[in-house]
Amino acid sequence: MITVTICVGSSCYVRGSDRVAATFEQLIDKEGLAGQIELMGAFCMEHCSLGISIRVEDQVFCGIQPADGEAFFYNEIVPLLAKVAA
């Protein structure tokens, strides 16, 4: 299982972190990945001026836009699942 944490602090929230979370939830369901990805929220990841912050395991990504949620999921999260499973 991998942990994906999305910042839901005020700066990220106003930029659409709730929409990114909703996209991830939909994609987890669509791909049948429940139980393999733990989706969490955090109130501040200390990168407020950089846009929406997402931590995948120990790596932090900043500046994610809601429109980028699906691409981020398939480009960053899904490949990590394959590495963890190997």
C-alpha positions, -999 to 999 in steps of 0.1 A, spaced: 0 0 0 12 35 -7 1 67 10 -9 98 -9 -14 129 11 -31 160 -3 -27 194 14 -61 207 23 -48 238 41 -65 271 31 -39 280 4 -42 247 -13 -79 244 -7 -87 276 -25 -66 264 -54 -87 232 -57 -71 205 -36 -106 192 -29 -111 186 -66 -78 168 -69 -88 146 -40 -122 139 -57 -104 130 -89 -80 106 -71 -110 90 -53 -128 84 -86 -97 70 -103 -90 47 -73 -125 33 -77 -123 32 -115 -90 13 -115 -100 -10 -86 -71 2 -64 -89 4 -31 -67 -12 -5 -36 -3 -25 -37 34 -21 -44 52 12 -56 88 4 -51 113 33 -54 150 39 -30 173 57 -36 209 68 -2 223 58 27 209 40 47 241 42 48 249 5 18 273 6 31 297 -21 38 269 -46 2 257 -52 -14 224 -43 10 201 -26 8 163 -28 30 138 -9 34 104 -24 51 83 2 82 105 10 82 126 -22 65 160 -22 51 175 -54 41 212 -55 21 233 -79 -3 206 -90 -35 221 -106 -69 204 -105 -68 199 -142 -36 179 -138 -51 155 -113 -57 126 -136 -24 129 -154 -6 131 -120 -24 100 -108 -13 79 -139 22 94 -142 33 94 -105 10 72 -84 3 42 -106 39 36 -116 49 36 -79 23 9 -72 41 -13 -97 74 -7 -80 60 -15 -46 44 -47 -59 77 -59 -74 
